[in-house]
């Protein structure tokens, strides 16, 4: 049978015993990049949920219309916060078409949530805790289009924004023409 190795007690310079130092290993906390996912209306295919990207829609191609609204209607938008940002703020905008041309930037109308949580520019606190969030917005009364774009912008740092878009249509309730929706 093998004898255990004797480890002498540590002593200081004068030969006095010293209390042993206990080193505790602590688990390192994983840090994730902020991540948020627009749920309703359904976002465009291949939408980035975690990488800061460019206006207006993070270079995603226009998609199929999955949402219909009427001018002046109240609409509840919902998103899921996967990895929060302590100082996160969101802005919701709508516009016509909005493909990837620079001329389309700036042609978005900012919507403010009905609960009054937005500042003058339309930005409101969001994405600061893990879970589901949502807000109710009123769409403009004098705005109709067969191919509208809703832009959901999440600012996670001073110069970092994640843009997600959803394609929808908005027509008057009395309109006889309803475009084909796939």
C-alpha positions as CSV (number, residue, x, y, z in Angstrom):
1,X,0.0,0.0,0.0
2,X,1.3,3.4,-1.0
3,X,2.0,6.0,1.7
4,X,0.5,9.5,1.2
5,X,3.0,12.2,0.6
6,X,3.6,14.4,3.6
7,X,3.1,18.1,3.0
8,X,4.6,20.3,5.7
9,X,2.5,23.1,7.2
10,X,3.5,26.5,5.8
11,X,5.6,28.6,8.1
12,X,6.5,32.3,8.0
13,X,10.0,33.7,8.0
14,X,10.3,33.2,11.8
15,X,9.2,29.6,11.7
16,X,5.7,30.2,13.0
17,X,2.8,28.2,11.5
18,X,0.7,30.1,9.0
19,X,-2.9,29.4,8.2
20,X,-3.3,27.8,4.8
21,X,-4.7,29.9,2.0
22,X,-7.9,28.4,0.5
23,X,-8.4,29.2,-3.1
24,X,-12.0,28.9,-4.3
25,X,-12.7,28.5,-7.9
26,X,-15.8,30.3,-9.0
27,X,-17.7,29.7,-12.2
28,X,-17.2,32.3,-14.8
29,X,-20.3,34.0,-15.8
30,X,-21.0,33.7,-19.5
31,X,-21.6,37.0,-21.3
32,X,-23.8,36.9,-24.4
33,X,-24.3,39.4,-27.1
34,X,-27.7,41.1,-26.8
35,X,-30.4,39.3,-28.8
36,X,-34.0,40.1,-29.5
37,X,-36.5,38.6,-31.9
38,X,-39.5,40.3,-33.4
39,X,-42.4,37.9,-33.1
40,X,-45.6,39.7,-34.3
41,X,-45.8,40.8,-37.0
42,X,-43.8,38.0,-38.4
43,X,-40.3,39.3,-39.4
44,X,-38.6,38.8,-42.8
45,X,-36.8,35.6,-43.4
46,X,-33.1,35.5,-42.4
47,X,-33.5,38.4,-40.0
48,X,-30.6,38.9,-37.6
49,X,-31.6,38.8,-34.0
50,X,-28.2,39.4,-32.5
51,X,-25.8,41.2,-34.9
52,X,-25.8,44.9,-35.2
53,X,-26.8,45.7,-38.8
54,X,-27.6,48.4,-41.2
55,X,-30.7,50.5,-41.8
56,X,-33.4,50.1,-42.8
57,X,-33.8,46.3,-42.5
58,X,-30.4,44.8,-42.0
59,X,-30.0,44.0,-45.7
60,X,-32.8,41.4,-45.6
61,X,-34.9,41.0,-48.8
62,X,-38.5,41.9,-48.9
63,X,-40.7,39.1,-47.8
64,X,-44.2,37.8,-48.0
65,X,-47.0,39.9,-46.4
66,X,-48.1,38.2,-43.2
67,X,-49.9,41.0,-41.5
68,X,-52.9,43.2,-42.5
69,X,-54.0,46.5,-40.8
70,X,-56.3,49.4,-41.5
71,X,-55.5,53.1,-41.2
72,X,-56.0,54.3,-37.6
73,X,-56.1,50.8,-36.2
74,X,-54.5,49.7,-32.9
75,X,-51.9,47.0,-33.3
76,X,-50.1,45.0,-30.7
77,X,-46.4,44.3,-31.5
78,X,-44.5,41.6,-29.6
79,X,-40.9,40.5,-29.3
80,X,-38.8,38.1,-27.3
81,X,-35.7,39.2,-25.4
82,X,-33.2,36.3,-25.5
83,X,-30.2,38.1,-24.1
84,X,-31.0,41.6,-22.6
85,X,-29.1,44.9,-22.9
86,X,-29.0,46.9,-19.7
87,X,-29.7,50.2,-21.5
88,X,-31.7,48.8,-24.5
89,X,-34.2,51.1,-26.3
90,X,-36.6,50.3,-29.2
91,X,-38.1,52.4,-31.9
92,X,-40.9,51.3,-34.3
93,X,-41.3,52.8,-37.7
94,X,-43.4,52.2,-40.8
95,X,-42.9,53.1,-44.4
96,X,-43.6,52.2,-48.1
97,X,-41.8,49.3,-49.6
98,X,-38.4,50.0,-48.3
99,X,-36.0,47.9,-50.3
100,X,-32.3,48.4,-49.9
101,X,-31.9,51.7,-51.6
102,X,-30.4,54.6,-49.7
103,X,-33.1,56.8,-50.9
104,X,-35.5,54.8,-48.8
105,X,-33.8,55.8,-45.5
106,X,-35.5,58.7,-43.8
107,X,-38.9,57.9,-45.4
108,X,-40.0,56.1,-42.3
109,X,-42.7,57.3,-40.0
110,X,-42.0,56.8,-36.3
111,X,-44.8,55.3,-34.2
112,X,-45.0,55.9,-30.5
113,X,-46.5,53.3,-28.1
114,X,-49.9,54.1,-26.7
115,X,-48.7,53.8,-23.1
116,X,-46.7,57.0,-23.3
117,X,-43.3,55.4,-22.6
118,X,-41.6,56.9,-25.7
119,X,-39.4,60.0,-25.7
120,X,-39.8,62.8,-28.2
121,X,-37.9,60.8,-30.9
122,X,-40.2,57.7,-30.3
123,X,-37.6,55.6,-28.5
124,X,-38.7,53.6,-25.5
125,X,-37.0,51.3,-22.9
126,X,-37.1,47.7,-24.0
127,X,-35.1,44.5,-24.1
128,X,-33.6,45.0,-20.7
129,X,-34.8,41.7,-19.2
130,X,-35.2,38.2,-20.5
131,X,-38.7,37.4,-21.6
132,X,-41.6,38.5,-23.8
133,X,-42.4,42.1,-24.3
134,X,-44.9,44.1,-26.4
135,X,-46.6,47.4,-26.9
136,X,-49.7,48.7,-28.6
137,X,-49.3,51.2,-31.4
138,X,-51.9,53.2,-33.5
139,X,-51.1,53.2,-37.2
140,X,-51.6,56.6,-39.0
141,X,-55.1,57.4,-40.3
142,X,-54.0,58.7,-43.6
143,X,-51.6,55.9,-44.6
144,X,-52.4,53.0,-46.9
145,X,-50.2,50.7,-49.0
146,X,-50.2,47.2,-50.5
147,X,-46.5,46.7,-49.5
148,X,-45.6,48.4,-46.3
149,X,-42.6,47.8,-44.1
150,X,-42.5,47.9,-40.3
151,X,-39.1,48.5,-38.9
152,X,-38.2,47.4,-35.4
153,X,-35.0,49.0,-34.2
154,X,-33.3,47.9,-31.0
155,X,-30.4,50.2,-29.8
156,X,-28.2,48.2,-27.5
157,X,-25.2,50.6,-27.2
158,X,-24.6,54.2,-28.3
159,X,-23.7,53.2,-31.9
160,X,-25.0,49.6,-32.1
161,X,-28.5,48.9,-33.4
162,X,-30.3,45.7,-34.5
163,X,-32.9,46.2,-37.3
164,X,-35.7,43.8,-38.0
165,X,-38.4,44.3,-40.5
166,X,-41.8,42.8,-41.2
167,X,-43.8,43.3,-44.4
168,X,-47.5,44.1,-44.2
169,X,-50.4,45.8,-46.0
170,X,-52.7,48.5,-44.9
171,X,-55.9,49.3,-46.7
172,X,-59.1,51.1,-45.9
173,X,-61.9,48.9,-44.5
174,X,-64.2,50.0,-47.3
175,X,-61.7,49.1,-50.0
176,X,-63.1,46.5,-52.5
177,X,-59.6,45.5,-53.8
178,X,-57.6,43.1,-51.6
179,X,-54.3,42.1,-53.1
180,X,-53.3,38.4,-53.3
181,X,-51.5,37.4,-50.1
182,X,-49.5,34.2,-50.1
